[in-house]
Amino acid sequence: MISIDHIAKTYSPEIALLVLVCRVEQKTNANESLTTYIAKNPIDWKLFANIVAAHQLRPVVYKVLSELAADVDAGFMSKLRIESLRIASGNLVKLDVLTKLHTALNEYGVVNIPYKGVLLSHLIYHDFVSRETADIDFLINPNDFSLANQVLLDNGYNPQYFFRPDLEKRFVEVESEMLFLKDTHNIPLKVEIHWDVTHRMMNVPIDFRQLFDNSEINQVLDKQVRMLAAEDLLVVLLIHHGVNDVWRSLRHVVDLAALLNNDASLLNPEVEERLRQTGLLKTSAIGTQLCYDLFGVGATSPISQTNSYRSVLHNLLTFPALKKQKLSVENIRQQFLLRDNFKDQLLLAFSYARAAFTPNLRDVETLALPRRLYFLYYLLKPFLLFARRR
């Protein structure tokens, strides 16, 4: 593990404190080390609150610090308690919505797998409230998009972007997900249906059918819920956290560390071969090395000596964190850093270029053309992009 003093000196005492809190939660450091650190280091609690929120670890931090006999700022803890209770309440609402929609989709014959979110909290923390969540996510077969769309509309959810059924086939071919929103009096609900693990722009080949073939029915409270097999969940997390989100948040590393802490056998030769075939060896090695260096979970590897790893680690511990926008320069640069080899980098560049010239829902929303004139979107794409950014 990297020493906490080194993290504090190189980056800030506040990010070092957050890493130490996560170590205590993962049981790789004792409570006493946290008490000693807080006593010896002046903490800017306002800055710490901002860092904790940015890395989406408020429930974890509250759980650890509330059980600690240390001089923690009372105002910070009071605000954190309120935020953690709000997150917990929201998670329980999302769990209820998840099970109801899962059932509704099944009744329409839409085989679906809820994943990430509150179910991931259940798997790695053994509760539904310790992990901050934003969306309710379902994997579906692309052929079931129409039915899934209808189920969500019937339940009061509206698509984020204007959607034209006459262009559905083209939309499903070029996109990988659809976000639906429902405004309630208590909490805004976001439901995403995915018919691929990541956008084809990311150029990550994965056998989507295998995820459904390997899926298992598990008991969640009093409901039967279809879930990803453990090894598939690991691969999907590596894609989501390492490819989509380029390890830019400590929550991503905590998820992986907790999963491996629960079952270290998940990273077996068979899974490593799958990672090799999908071009995920490097991002996987970086993720597991982060688990070791930051939280003491797993083992070290030669990746720790590479410039790409040091760059990812630096971006992760620097505040403010990397922007979430997928097309930000920093994000794209890290995307290329995480590719296994130069060939994969070229394929990624080609995928970005292809996506830049392929019409999407935002283009259709910006300019409504008849279906017979759809080809014009290819010609007008640069102008539509300019029109949206004005």
URCORPE-V740000 format. One record per residue. N is the residue number from 1. RES is the residue in one small letter. PHI is phi in whole degrees, 0 to 359 (none if undefined). PSI is psi in degrees with one decimal (999 if undefined). D_CENTER is the distance of its C-alpha to the mean C-alpha in Angstrom with 1 decimal. Layout:
((N,RES,PHI,PSI,D_CENTER) (N,RES,PHI,PSI,D_CENTER))
This chain:
((1,m,none,146.8,24.2) (2,i,289,138.4,24.5) (3,s,292,142.7,26.9) (4,i,297,-37.2,25.8) (5,d,298,-37.9,28.9) (6,h,294,-43.0,27.8) (7,i,297,-42.2,24.4) (8,a,296,-41.7,26.3) (9,k,288,-39.7,29.0) (10,t,282,-36.4,26.9) (11,y,244,-77.7,24.2) (12,s,193,153.3,25.0) (13,p,299,-28.3,26.1) (14,e,288,-45.2,23.3) (15,i,291,-32.6,20.3) (16,a,295,-38.8,22.5) (17,l,296,-41.3,22.8) (18,l,296,-42.5,19.1) (19,v,299,-42.7,18.9) (20,l,295,-39.1,22.0) (21,v,301,-43.5,20.8) (22,c,294,-34.9,17.8) (23,r,296,-42.1,20.5) (24,v,297,-41.1,22.7) (25,e,296,-35.4,20.0) (26,q,277,-2.2,19.5) (27,k,65,31.9,23.4) (28,t,256,-1.9,23.8) (29,n,220,151.0,25.8) (30,a,274,157.8,28.3) (31,n,304,-35.3,28.5) (32,e,299,-34.7,31.6) (33,s,295,-33.7,29.8) (34,l,288,-43.1,27.7) (35,t,299,-44.0,30.9) (36,t,296,-42.5,32.7) (37,y,298,-45.4,30.1) (38,i,295,-35.8,30.1) (39,a,291,-31.9,33.9) (40,k,266,-16.4,34.3) (41,n,240,126.4,31.8) (42,p,291,124.0,32.1) (43,i,251,130.2,28.7) (44,d,277,98.8,28.0) (45,w,291,-27.9,26.4) (46,k,292,-44.3,25.6) (47,l,296,-41.4,23.7) (48,f,300,-41.6,22.0) (49,a,300,-41.7,20.9) (50,n,295,-40.0,19.4) (51,i,294,-44.5,17.5) (52,v,300,-43.7,16.3) (53,a,294,-41.1,15.1) (54,a,297,-35.1,13.4) (55,h,268,4.4,11.4) (56,q,54,52.2,10.8) (57,l,231,26.5,13.0) (58,r,298,-45.6,16.0) (59,p,297,-37.6,16.7) (60,v,295,-46.2,16.7) (61,v,296,-42.1,18.9) (62,y,296,-42.5,21.1) (63,k,300,-43.4,21.6) (64,v,287,-48.9,22.7) (65,l,289,-28.9,24.8) (66,s,290,-19.6,26.5) (67,e,261,9.0,28.0) (68,l,255,135.0,29.2) (69,a,270,74.8,32.7) (70,a,222,165.0,32.1) (71,d,276,76.7,32.9) (72,v,264,136.9,29.8) (73,d,305,126.0,30.3) (74,a,295,-40.1,31.2) (75,g,296,-41.1,30.0) (76,f,298,-45.8,26.5) (77,m,293,-36.1,26.4) (78,s,295,-45.5,27.8) (79,k,294,-40.6,25.2) (80,l,295,-36.7,22.3) (81,r,298,-45.2,23.9) (82,i,298,-45.4,24.0) (83,e,295,-39.4,20.3) (84,s,292,-37.4,19.3) (85,l,294,-38.1,21.6) (86,r,295,-42.2,20.3) (87,i,296,-43.2,16.7) (88,a,298,-44.3,18.3) (89,s,297,-43.5,20.4) (90,g,297,-39.2,17.6) (91,n,297,-39.6,15.7) (92,l,292,-36.0,19.0) (93,v,297,-44.4,19.6) (94,k,296,-36.3,16.4) (95,l,296,-41.9,17.4) (96,d,296,-44.0,20.8) (97,v,296,-42.4,19.6) (98,l,302,-49.3,17.3) (99,t,293,-36.1,20.4) (100,k,291,-43.3,22.7) (101,l,290,-36.4,20.9) (102,h,301,-44.5,20.3) (103,t,294,-44.1,24.1) (104,a,298,-42.7,25.0) (105,l,296,-41.7,23.3) (106,n,299,-40.4,25.0) (107,e,295,-27.4,28.3) (108,y,272,2.5,28.0) (109,g,83,16.5,27.5) (110,v,265,103.0,23.9) (111,v,293,125.7,22.4) (112,n,218,151.7,18.8) (113,i,234,106.6,16.0) (114,p,291,141.9,13.8) (115,y,206,171.1,10.6) (116,k,59,-154.3,7.5) (117,g,50,-136.8,8.6) (118,v,293,-28.1,12.2) (119,l,291,-35.4,12.9) (120,l,292,-37.5,10.6) (121,s,302,-42.8,12.4) (122,h,298,-40.0,15.5) (123,l,284,-37.7,15.1) (124,i,260,-25.7,14.3) (125,y,249,-8.9,16.2) (126,h,63,29.0,18.6) (127,d,209,-179.8,18.3) (128,f,249,8.9,16.4) (129,v,235,-6.3,16.4) (130,s,274,-8.6,15.2) (131,r,243,126.6,11.4) (132,e,294,135.6,10.6) (133,t,227,152.4,9.2) (134,a,243,-50.8,9.6) (135,d,247,165.4,9.9) (136,i,251,118.8,11.6) (137,d,248,136.6,10.6) (138,f,231,135.6,13.5) (139,l,268,133.7,14.3) (140,i,224,166.0,17.9) (141,n,283,136.1,20.6) (142,p,303,-28.5,21.2) (143,n,292,-15.2,24.8) (144,d,262,10.6,23.8) (145,f,302,-45.4,22.3) (146,s,303,-46.7,25.6) (147,l,294,-43.8,25.8) (148,a,297,-41.3,22.2) (149,n,302,-42.7,22.8) (150,q,292,-39.6,26.1) (151,v,300,-44.6,24.8) (152,l,292,-40.6,22.3) (153,l,299,-42.7,25.2) (154,d,297,-26.5,27.5) (155,n,263,13.8,25.3) (156,g,90,12.8,25.3) (157,y,261,137.9,22.0) (158,n,243,142.0,22.5) (159,p,296,146.6,20.6) (160,q,298,-39.7,19.1) (161,y,246,156.9,21.4) (162,f,303,128.7,24.9) (163,f,238,130.2,25.1) (164,r,250,114.5,28.2) (165,p,303,-29.4,28.9) (166,d,291,-15.2,31.4) (167,l,250,16.1,28.7) (168,e,302,-46.0,26.3) (169,k,301,-45.5,27.0) (170,r,295,-40.3,26.3) (171,f,299,-47.4,23.1) (172,v,295,-30.6,21.7) (173,e,288,-34.3,22.9) (174,v,258,-19.8,21.2) (175,e,254,175.8,17.9) (176,s,230,-7.6,15.1) (177,e,202,164.7,14.0) (178,m,217,128.8,15.7) (179,l,263,131.7,14.8) (180,f,242,143.6,17.4) (181,l,236,144.1,18.5) (182,k,221,121.0,21.0) (183,d,268,118.5,22.7) (184,t,245,170.4,24.1) (185,h,290,-27.0,26.3) (186,n,264,-45.7,24.1) (187,i,206,133.8,20.4) (188,p,289,130.7,18.9) (189,l,255,134.4,17.0) (190,k,239,125.1,14.4) (191,v,237,127.4,14.2) (192,e,245,130.3,12.6) (193,i,255,133.9,14.4) (194,h,240,135.2,13.4) (195,w,243,16.2,16.2) (196,d,202,155.9,14.4) (197,v,289,-31.9,11.2) (198,t,211,161.3,10.9) (199,h,298,142.8,13.5) (200,r,299,-18.5,16.8) (201,m,300,-27.7,16.9) (202,m,283,-14.1,14.6) (203,n,54,55.5,17.5) (204,v,243,99.5,15.8) (205,p,288,124.2,18.4) (206,i,216,140.8,17.5) (207,d,283,95.8,19.8) (208,f,296,-34.9,18.1) (209,r,296,-31.6,21.2) (210,q,298,-33.9,20.8) (211,l,298,-40.0,17.8) (212,f,286,-39.1,20.1) (213,d,296,-34.8,23.1) (214,n,271,-8.6,21.5) (215,s,298,154.8,19.9) (216,e,232,150.8,21.6) (217,i,267,123.0,22.9) (218,n,234,157.2,22.2) (219,q,275,124.3,23.6) (220,v,236,108.2,21.4) (221,l,56,-118.3,23.9) (222,d,254,17.8,26.7) (223,k,245,150.6,24.7) (224,q,266,120.1,24.2) (225,v,233,132.1,20.7) (226,r,284,130.3,19.7) (227,m,226,160.0,16.8) (228,l,294,143.6,15.5) (229,a,297,153.5,17.8) (230,a,305,-45.5,16.7) (231,e,291,-35.0,16.9) (232,d,293,-38.2,15.1) (233,l,299,-42.1,12.2) (234,l,300,-47.3,12.3) (235,v,297,-43.5,12.5) (236,v,296,-40.0,9.7) (237,l,296,-41.1,7.3) (238,l,296,-36.0,9.3) (239,i,290,-48.1,8.9) (240,h,293,-50.6,5.3) (241,h,281,-36.3,5.0) (242,g,270,-36.2,8.7) (243,v,267,-57.6,9.7) (244,n,297,-47.4,7.5) (245,d,251,5.4,6.5) (246,v,45,37.4,9.6) (247,w,52,43.3,9.2) (248,r,269,-5.0,10.0) (249,s,231,140.7,9.1) (250,l,298,-27.1,10.9) (251,r,300,-36.8,8.5) (252,h,299,-42.8,6.6) (253,v,288,-38.1,10.3) (254,v,298,-41.9,11.4) (255,d,304,-49.4,9.2) (256,l,294,-43.2,10.9) (257,a,298,-43.4,14.1) (258,a,295,-39.8,14.5) (259,l,297,-45.1,14.0) (260,l,286,-30.3,16.6) (261,n,295,-33.8,18.7) (262,n,285,-33.4,19.1) (263,d,205,91.1,20.1) (264,a,293,-19.1,20.8) (265,s,287,-6.6,22.4) (266,l,298,-34.6,19.2) (267,l,273,77.7,19.5) (268,n,252,171.3,22.8) (269,p,304,-36.2,24.8) (270,e,295,-42.5,23.8) (271,v,292,-40.7,20.1) (272,e,300,-35.5,20.9) (273,e,293,-40.2,23.0) (274,r,299,-40.7,20.2) (275,l,295,-37.8,18.1) (276,r,295,-43.9,21.2) (277,q,294,-29.2,21.8) (278,t,262,7.5,18.5) (279,g,71,31.8,18.7) (280,l,248,10.3,16.0) (281,l,298,-42.9,18.5) (282,k,290,-48.1,18.0) (283,t,294,-32.1,14.2) (284,s,293,-45.0,14.6) (285,a,298,-39.3,17.6) (286,i,293,-42.8,16.0) (287,g,299,-46.4,13.2) (288,t,290,-32.4,15.9) (289,q,293,-38.8,18.2) (290,l,300,-40.2,16.0) (291,c,302,-42.2,16.0) (292,y,288,-49.7,19.8) (293,d,293,-37.7,20.6) (294,l,270,-38.3,18.7) (295,f,237,0.1,18.9) (296,g,70,24.5,21.6) (297,v,255,132.4,19.8) (298,g,85,-149.9,20.9) (299,a,224,161.3,23.2) (300,t,279,165.3,23.7) (301,s,211,167.0,24.1) (302,p,299,-18.0,25.8) (303,i,301,-24.1,22.6) (304,s,296,-19.1,23.1) (305,q,267,-0.5,26.1) (306,t,269,153.8,24.6) (307,n,295,-35.1,24.2) (308,s,296,-41.4,20.8) (309,y,295,-45.0,19.5) (310,r,298,-35.3,21.4) (311,s,294,-45.2,20.0) (312,v,297,-44.3,16.3) (313,l,299,-43.5,17.5) (314,h,298,-46.2,19.5) (315,n,297,-35.0,16.8) (316,l,291,-37.2,14.6) (317,l,266,-6.5,17.6) (318,t,273,138.9,19.1) (319,f,238,134.5,19.0) (320,p,294,153.9,18.2) (321,a,283,172.8,14.9) (322,l,303,144.4,14.1) (323,k,295,149.3,13.9) (324,k,281,-20.4,10.9) (325,q,300,124.2,13.3) (326,k,297,-26.3,12.7) (327,l,261,13.8,16.5) (328,s,289,151.8,17.2) (329,v,301,-43.3,19.5) (330,e,297,-41.3,17.6) (331,n,296,-46.4,14.4) (332,i,296,-41.0,16.7) (333,r,300,-43.9,18.6) (334,q,290,-31.3,15.8) (335,q,304,-46.7,14.9) (336,f,290,-36.2,18.5) (337,l,300,-32.4,18.7) (338,l,272,0.4,16.2) (339,r,282,148.7,18.3) (340,d,294,-35.8,20.7) (341,n,203,177.6,23.8) (342,f,296,-36.0,25.7) (343,k,299,-44.4,25.9) (344,d,295,-33.1,22.1) (345,q,293,-39.6,22.1) (346,l,295,-41.6,24.8) (347,l,295,-36.8,23.1) (348,l,295,-43.2,20.0) (349,a,299,-41.7,22.5) (350,f,296,-40.4,24.3) (351,s,295,-39.8,21.2) (352,y,298,-45.1,20.5) (353,a,297,-42.5,24.2) (354,r,297,-42.1,24.4) (355,a,295,-32.5,21.6) (356,a,295,-25.8,23.5) (357,f,252,4.8,26.6) (358,t,261,125.7,25.1) (359,p,299,146.6,25.5) (360,n,223,-175.0,22.6) (361,l,300,-35.6,22.5) (362,r,296,-35.1,22.8) (363,d,293,-43.0,26.0) (364,v,296,-37.7,27.4) (365,e,292,-36.4,26.7) (366,t,289,-38.2,28.5) (367,l,218,115.1,31.4) (368,a,274,109.3,32.6) (369,l,249,147.9,34.6) (370,p,300,154.8,36.3) (371,r,302,-37.4,34.9) (372,r,293,-17.8,37.9) (373,l,256,16.4,37.0) (374,y,305,-34.3,33.3) (375,f,302,-24.2,34.3) (376,l,292,-23.1,34.9) (377,y,301,-34.4,31.2) (378,y,297,-38.0,31.0) (379,l,283,-34.4,33.9) (380,l,269,-4.8,32.7) (381,k,311,-49.3,29.1) (382,p,299,-37.5,29.7) (383,f,288,-36.1,31.7) (384,l,293,-39.5,29.2) (385,l,297,-41.9,26.5) (386,f,296,-40.8,29.1) (387,a,297,-36.9,30.0) (388,r,288,-28.1,26.5) (389,r,271,-5.7,26.2) (390,r,287,999,29.7))
